[in-house]
């Protein structure tokens, strides 16, 4: 069971990370739009391609790292 201070800390991280992720994605999109086109791909299409590839890579890494059951997590025992 989480203590009050740990719960408050985790909740504050959750609340703070949402605006930070929005700001970071806006900066990333702005930087991608300033790139030269790649073949016939326009700037807005490159945003979808680059962010989509990054999401797929992150999902594959998470699939490999995450466990399937709480019983298999080594750090909980």
Buried (B, 14 or more C-beta within 10 A) or exposed (E): EEEEEEEEEEEEEEEEEEEEEEEEEEEBBEEBEEEEEEEEEEBEEBBEEBBEEEEEEEEEEEEEEEEEEEEEEEEEE
